Amino acid sequence: MSIQYPNGKRYRSNSSPHSSKTSIAYGGRGMSFESDIDESNTFYLLKEQAVIHKKPTPIQIVNVDYPKRSAAVIKEAYFKQASTTDYNGVYKGHYIDFEAKETKNKTSFPLQNIHQHQVDHMRNVVKQNGICFLLIRFQDTKEVFLLDAAVLISFYDHQKERKSIKKADIMTYGHHVHTGYQPFIDYLRTVDELYIN
Amino acid sequence: MSIQYPNGKRYRSNSSPHSSKTSIAYGGRGMSFESDIDESNTFYLLKEQAVIHKKPTPIQIVNVDYPKRSAAVIKEAYFKQASTTDYNGVYKGHYIDFEAKETKNKTSFPLQNIHQHQVDHMRNVVKQNGICFLLIRFQDTKEVFLLDAAVLISFYDHQKERKSIKKADIMTYGHHVHTGYQPFIDYLRTVDELYIN
């Protein structure tokens, strides 16, 4: 979910402790896939069902100012590319690791949304028997699917043949994620069905 | 590990993809507990033994500049307090979660090094059957100990009686971590003995 900010626009972060550069304060539910997932994770945490957090955005800090009697101010820093997926945590003793992406595309998921380092990380997690997947939301229908990392990696490795995953394939090889009220995106129900129960 | 930077000093980050404000480029091994753990984690990753990363330092971004034809520059940002521990990942299917602290104190570990939100996070992880602990290094002897989260929480909850954990208690209730060449801090060997094998 790469959101481009217009030049000079003041950056606004949301109230989540794990807000990142993609967490704009939309002031409403259902606006950002990321904030919807954050809300679900908060629900899971409060209900003591799981401990899953979004990792902070990695920042390369170049210059910090230390004014007397006030907090350190970062005066120059740059966004760095993350070397892992965005979300991880623990659920019923299992390690959970996933990336979440939303697409405006109506018929397929472009693989350019996924970066090499994320796929490498997923391969490593799978080797350690972690539960690893991609959550995809189609913006037009608001449908959410869980695609197991092994399936994603297979499509990723065949990019020379096809640069996207057809929605039909996602519906076949992936799993529909229930979206409701609390939590908004109940992906752990799908995790239960697929990996745990 | 709160490192205070002198006013106006130029910030230097190390080459780790998960460097944070506490990762000063020391240019040598054994200088920073954090960089030693990062090095051990890189070793585990390359040997396909575990996937454990330090989380990026959470930053509150206030102002970003978008120069034409170059990368976005963060012009004003602040360090935020993390709401979790610093390290997590997966090892043999198990969720691993820990905090690492070094102390100059020779006879005890001051509990002021541990924050309420970290203890809260540890309680949550323990409830989800995650493997959760504190790594402590005594700076003078370079000894490293693993203290299970449940033990740490117990000491933390009795701070009114005692504001630190005696080294003797750490040696009794904690577990010595082997330090060697590769990896430098072999905490997963201790994890194996305690939680897995």
Interface residues (C-beta under 8 A of the other chain):
Chain A: Y5 P6 N7 G8 K9 R10 Y11 S13 P17 H18 K21 L45 E48 A50 V51 H53 K55 P56 T57 P58 I59 Q60 I61 V62 N63 V64 D65 Y66 P67 K68 A71 A72 V73 I74 K75 E76 A77 Y78 F79 K80 A82 S83 T84 N88 G89 V90 Y91 K92 G93 H94 Y95 I96 D97 H121 N124 V125 K127 Q128 N129 G130
Chain B: Y5 P6 N7 G8 K9 R10 Y11 S13 P17 H18 S19 K21 L45 E48 A50 V51 H53 K55 P56 T57 P58 I59 Q60 I61 V62 N63 V64 D65 Y66 P67 K68 A71 A72 V73 I74 K75 E76 A77 Y78 F79 K80 A82 S83 T84 N88 G89 V90 Y91 K92 G93 H94 Y95 I96 D97 H121 N124 V125 K127 Q128 N129 G130
